[in-house]
Amino acid sequence: MNKPLTMILMALSVSAPMVACSTSAEAAFTITVVSRFEEPWAMTFLPDGRLLVTEKKGKLKLYTIGGNTLEIGGVPTVAYGGQGGFGDIVLHPQYKANSLVYLSYAEAGEGDTRGAAVARAKLVLDGQDGRLEDLKVIWRQVPKVPGAGHYGHRIAFSPDGHLFISSGERQKFDPAQDMKSNLGKIVRLNDDGSVPQDNPFASQGGVTAQIWSLGHRNPLGIAFDDKGWLWNQEMGPKGGDELNLVKKGANYGYPIVSNGDHYDGKPIPDHDTRPEFNAPAVSWNPVISPAGLIIYDGSQFAGWRGDGFIGGLGSQSLVRVEFDGEKAREAQRFDMHARIREVEQGPDGALWVLEDEGRGSQGRLLKLTPR
């Protein structure tokens, strides 16, 4: 980091401690190895307790806990490579009535260009057969660009039923501030992909109307808390991973400001030099390389209700975050001994995690329960 010492100290004074408490996962949890998947990326539970898991190369698996694994047909072709491939999977809030699922993936464009897309489809399960029907793309990154990094493409529904999608800046920096592009943004849509009239920039039309917030780098987790507030975490550059409270129309400053620097060593001004940009609630340096994000509301870990859990890739960790209104801090870090791509809460309140790279060629699915 090429920042003056005074600036570093100022940044630390408004950020959470880097590691409040580091604990081995074995000491904190009973860990059950449930299954293994090939390059798993995301998962979501069905109401009957079965689990949908995406594999980055383009497969959707339906896993019955303690039972069989079924490959779901009708999945779109994905542009696999680099950080690209099959991404997120979530259920429509009224899934029990409509059987709709939403999925994200990297999609090939003209020439060597690629971009993230989000589609919705009906999940049809007939005994030992499963497939997606009536699949329709409802959102795309604009524009498609060369490269295979920083897609973002996490999906979440708000309590009032709006669809939120995180869109990375595709390692192109400037699009995060370009209002004619939806790269480096968090977008808000209706469940059919149309634009809500009360979006902050709806009157401007086009992709600008989709934008809820801007100035993001590579947002790889979005989740709503019990107040209905949206939080996102994103990978910073060299230093400066962030957890943000995402507000309507707000600008989070990338690449103009960051609490990290460019990988080539070129400095980026800190957030406190430009107060017009929203600063992160927590920033990390050294980084945690954040992946999936949930805000826990289960009963098995009653003392952690309302806390956030972030999967750590490079840090090979599961990070617990405590919230205090609009403030947040890292409260605990669990050493998982593997890159953690995804974290979810199970129907019984257990924590479930997917390893990005497991022991051997497959990522393990782990169930974490109290000791």
C-alpha positions in Angstrom: 0.0 0.0 0.0 1.5 3.3 -1.1 -0.4 5.5 1.4 1.0 7.9 3.9 1.1 6.6 7.5 -1.3 9.2 8.7 -3.9 8.2 6.1 -3.6 4.6 7.1 -4.1 5.4 10.7 -7.1 7.6 9.9 -8.6 4.7 7.9 -8.0 2.3 10.7 -9.6 4.7 13.2 -13.0 4.4 11.4 -12.9 0.8 10.4 -13.4 -2.4 12.4 -10.5 -4.3 13.8 -8.9 -6.5 11.1 -9.5 -9.7 13.1 -11.4 -9.4 16.4 -11.0 -13.1 17.2 -9.6 -15.9 15.1 -10.9 -19.3 15.9 -10.5 -22.7 14.3 -13.7 -23.9 12.7 -13.2 -27.3 14.5 -13.2 -25.6 17.8 -16.4 -23.6 17.1 -18.6 -26.0 15.2 -19.5 -29.6 14.7 -18.6 -30.0 11.0 -20.3 -32.6 8.9 -19.0 -33.3 5.3 -22.3 -33.8 3.4 -21.3 -34.0 -0.2 -18.9 -32.9 -2.9 -19.5 -30.9 -6.1 -17.3 -29.9 -9.1 -16.5 -26.2 -8.8 -19.6 -25.2 -6.9 -20.5 -21.6 -6.9 -23.9 -21.1 -5.2 -26.7 -22.9 -3.5 -30.3 -22.4 -2.2 -32.7 -24.6 -0.3 -36.1 -25.7 -1.6 -39.0 -25.6 0.8 -38.9 -29.4 1.1 -35.2 -29.3 2.3 -33.6 -30.3 -0.9 -30.7 -28.2 -2.1 -30.0 -26.6 -5.5 -26.3 -26.2 -6.2 -24.7 -24.5 -9.2 -21.5 -25.8 -10.7 -19.4 -23.2 -12.5 -18.9 -25.2 -15.7 -22.7 -25.0 -16.3 -24.5 -27.7 -14.3 -27.4 -27.3 -11.9 -27.6 -30.1 -9.3 -30.5 -31.0 -7.0 -29.2 -32.7 -3.9 -31.3 -34.6 -1.4 -29.6 -34.5 2.0 -28.3 -38.0 2.7 -29.7 -39.2 -0.6 -29.2 -38.8 -4.3 -28.0 -36.0 -6.7 -30.1 -35.2 -9.7 -28.8 -33.1 -12.6 -31.4 -30.5 -13.8 -31.9 -30.1 -17.5 -32.6 -27.0 -19.5 -29.8 -25.0 -18.1 -28.5 -22.2 -20.4 -25.1 -22.5 -22.0 -22.5 -20.6 -20.0 -19.3 -18.9 -20.9 -16.9 -20.8 -18.7 -13.4 -19.5 -18.0 -11.6 -17.3 -15.5 -14.2 -16.1 -13.0 -17.0 -16.8 -15.4 -19.5 -19.6 -15.6 -22.7 -20.6 -13.8 -23.3 -18.2 -10.9 -26.1 -17.6 -8.4 -29.4 -19.4 -7.9 -32.4 -18.1 -5.8 -36.1 -18.8 -5.5 -38.9 -16.4 -6.3 -40.5 -15.2 -3.0 -43.7 -17.1 -4.0 -41.8 -20.2 -5.2 -44.3 -22.5 -3.6 -47.1 -21.1 -5.8 -45.1 -20.5 -9.1 -42.0 -22.7 -9.0 -39.9 -19.9 -10.4 -36.1 -19.8 -9.9 -33.6 -17.1 -10.9 -30.1 -17.9 -12.0 -27.1 -15.9 -13.2 -24.3 -16.9 -15.5 -21.6 -15.5 -17.8 -22.9 -15.3 -21.4 -20.8 -15.1 -24.5 -21.2 -12.0 -26.8 -19.8 -11.0 -30.2 -16.2 -11.7 -30.8 -14.4 -12.3 -27.5 -16.8 -10.3 -25.3 -18.8 -11.7 -22.4 -21.2 -10.4 -19.8 -23.4 -11.6 -16.9 -27.0 -12.5 -17.5 -29.9 -13.3 -15.2 -32.7 -15.6 -16.3 -35.8 -16.9 -14.7 -37.4 -20.3 -15.4 -39.9 -22.7 -13.9 -38.3 -25.6 -12.1 -40.2 -28.8 -12.9 -39.5 -31.8 -10.7 -41.1 -35.1 -11.8 -39.9 -38.0 -9.7 -36.4 -38.8 -10.9 -36.5 -36.1 -13.6 -35.8 -32.4 -13.2 -35.7 -29.5 -15.7 -36.0 -25.8 -16.3 -38.9 -24.7 -18.5 -39.8 -21.4 -20.2 -36.4 -20.0 -19.4 -36.2 -16.3 -20.2 -33.3 -13.9 -19.8 -34.6 -10.8 -18.0 -31.3 -8.8 -17.4 -27.9 -8.5 -19.0 -24.7 -6.6 -18.3 -24.3 -3.7 -20.7 -22.0 -3.5 -22.4 -20.4 -7.0 -22.9 -16.6 -6.6 -22.8 -13.5 -8.7 -23.3 -12.1 -10.5 -20.2 -13.4 -13.1 -17.8 -13.3 -11.3 -14.4 -15.5 -9.4 -12.0 -19.0 -10.5 -13.1 -20.5 -10.1 -9.6 -23.9 -11.5 -10.5 -25.3 -12.2 -7.1 -29.1 -12.1 -6.7 -31.4 -11.3 -3.8 -35.1 -10.4 -3.3 -36.0 -7.6 -1.0 -38.8 -8.0 1.6 -41.1 -6.1 -0.7 -40.4 -8.4 -3.7 -38.0 -6.4 -5.8 -35.1 -8.2 -7.5 -31.6 -6.9 -6.8 -28.6 -7.9 -8.8 -24.9 -7.1 -8.1 -23.0 -6.2 -11.3 -19.1 -6.1 -11.2 -17.2 -3.6 -13.3 -15.5 -6.4 -15.2 -12.0 -5.2 -14.3 -12.5 -2.1 -16.5 -12.5 0.4 -13.6 -14.3 3.4 -15.2 -17.7 1.8 -16.0 -18.4 1.8 -12.3 -19.0 5.6 -12.6 -20.5 5.5 -16.1 -24.3 6.0 -15.8 -24.8 4.7 -19.4 -23.5 1.3 -18.2 -24.8 -1.1 -15.6 -21.3 -2.4 -14.8 -20.0 -1.7 -11.3 -23.6 -1.2 -10.1 -26.3 -2.8 -8.0 -29.5 -2.8 -9.9 -33.1 -3.1 -8.8 -35.8 -4.6 -11.0 -39.3 -6.0 -10.8 -39.5 -9.8 -10.7 -40.1 -9.9 -14.4 -37.0 -7.7 -15.2 -38.9 -4.5 -15.8 -37.8 -1.3 -14.1 -39.6 0.0 -11.0 -40.8 3.6 -11.5 -39.4 4.6 -8.1 -35.8 3.7 -8.9 -33.5 6.7 -8.3 -32.6 7.2 -11.9 -35.8 5.8 -13.6 -36.6 9.0 -15.4 -33.3 8.8 -17.4 -34.4 5.5 -19.1 -32.3 2.8 -20.6 -29.9 0.9 -18.4 -29.5 4.0 -16.3 -33.0 3.4 -15.0 -32.0 0.0 -13.6 -29.3 1.5 -11.3 -29.9 1.5 -7.5 -26.3 2.3 -6.5 -23.0 2.8 -8.2 -19.2 2.9 -7.7 -18.9 -0.8 -6.9 -15.9 -3.0 -7.9 -16.7 -6.7 -7.7 -19.8 -7.2 -5.4 -20.0 -10.9 -4.6 -22.6 -10.9 -1.9 -25.8 -9.1 -1.2 -28.3 -9.7 1.6 -31.1 -8.0 3.4 -31.3 -7.6 7.2 -34.4 -7.7 9.4 -34.9 -4.0 8.9 -35.1 -4.4 5.2 -31.7 -2.8 4.7 -29.4 -4.1 1.9 -25.8 -4.9 2.6 -23.2 -5.9 0.1 -19.6 -7.1 0.3 -17.2 -6.7 -2.5 -13.6 -7.5 -3.4 -11.4 -4.4 -3.3 -8.2 -4.0 -5.3 -4.8 -4.5 -3.4 -6.4 -4.1 0.0 -9.7 -2.5 0.7 -12.3 -5.3 0.6 -15.6 -3.7 1.7 -18.9 -4.3 3.5 -21.4 -1.6 2.5 -24.8 -0.5 3.6 -26.3 0.0 0.2 -28.5 3.1 -0.1 -30.8 4.3 -2.9 -28.9 6.4 -5.4 -25.6 6.3 -3.4 -22.2 6.3 -5.0 -19.5 4.1 -3.3 -16.6 5.8 -5.1 -14.7 3.1 -7.1 -12.3 3.6 -8.9 -12.0 7.2 -7.7 -11.6 6.2 -4.1 -10.8 3.0 -2.3 -9.2 1.9 0.9 -6.9 -0.2 -1.3 -4.5 0.5 -4.1 -4.1 -0.8 -7.7 -2.3 -4.1 -8.1 0.5 -2.3 -10.0 1.1 -0.2 -6.8 -0.5 3.0 -8.1 -2.3 4.6 -5.2 -6.0 5.2 -5.0 -7.2 8.0 -2.6 -8.9 6.8 0.5 -12.6 7.2 1.1 -12.0 9.9 3.8 -10.4 12.2 1.1 -13.7 12.4 -0.7 -16.6 12.5 1.7 -19.2 12.9 -1.1 -18.8 9.1 -1.7 -20.3 6.6 0.7 -17.6 4.9 2.8 -17.7 1.2 3.7 -19.0 0.1 7.1 -16.1 -2.3 7.3 -12.9 -2.5 5.1 -10.2 -5.1 5.3 -6.5 -4.8 4.7 -5.1 -7.5 4.6 -8.0 -8.6 2.5 -10.4 -11.5 3.2 -11.3 -12.1 -0.5 -15.1 -12.1 0.3 -17.5 -14.4 -1.4 -21.1 -15.3 -0.3 -23.0 -13.3 2.3 -25.9 -14.1 4.5 -27.5 -12.4 7.5 -28.4 -15.0 10.0 -31.9 -15.3 11.6 -32.0 -18.9 12.7 -32.3 -20.6 16.1 -29.4 -23.0 16.3 -26.9 -20.1 16.9 -29.3 -17.9 18.9 -26.6 -15.5 20.0 -25.7 -14.7 16.4 -29.2 -13.8 15.2 -28.8 -10.7 13.1 -25.1 -11.2 12.4 -23.6 -11.4 9.0 -21.5 -14.3 7.7 -19.1 -13.9 4.8 -17.2 -16.6 3.0 -13.5 -15.9 2.6 -11.6 -17.2 -0.5 -8.0 -16.1 -0.1 -8.4 -15.9 3.7 -9.9 -19.4 3.8 -12.3 -18.3 6.4 -15.8 -17.7 7.5 -16.1 -14.2 8.9 -18.8 -13.2 11.4 -19.9 -9.5 11.4 -21.9 -7.7 14.0 -24.1 -4.8 13.1 -25.0 -1.7 15.2 -27.4 0.3 13.2 -25.5 1.6 10.1 -22.2 0.5 11.7 -20.6 -2.9 11.5 -17.5 -4.7 12.7 -15.8 -8.0 12.2 -16.5 -9.9 15.4 -14.9 -13.3 14.7 -13.1 -15.2 12.0 -13.2 -19.0 11.7 -10.3 -20.7 10.0 -11.8 -23.1 7.5 -8.6 -24.4 5.9 -10.1 -24.0 2.4 -11.5 -21.3 0.2 -15.1 -20.7 1.0 -17.2 -19.7 -2.0 -20.8 -19.7 -0.5 -22.5 -19.6 2.8 -26.2 -20.3 3.4 -28.6 -20.8 6.3 -30.4 -24.2 6.3 -34.1 -24.7 7.1 -33.1 -25.9 10.6 -30.9 -22.9 11.3 -27.6 -24.7 10.6 -24.9 -22.9 8.6 -24.0 -24.5 5.3 -20.8 -23.7 3.3 -19.4 -24.6 -0.1 -15.7 -24.9 -0.6 -14.4 -23.3 -3.7 -11.5 -25.7 -3.9 -11.9 -28.8 -1.7 -9.4 -31.5 -0.9 -8.9 -33.1 -4.3 -10.7 -31.9 -7.4 -14.1 -31.2 -5.7 -15.5 -28.6 -3.4 -17.1 -30.0 -0.2 -20.5 -29.1 1.1 -20.2 -28.7 4.9 -22.9 -28.4 7.5 -21.9 -26.4 10.6 -23.8 -26.9 13.9 -23.1 -25.8 17.4 -20.7 -27.8 19.5 
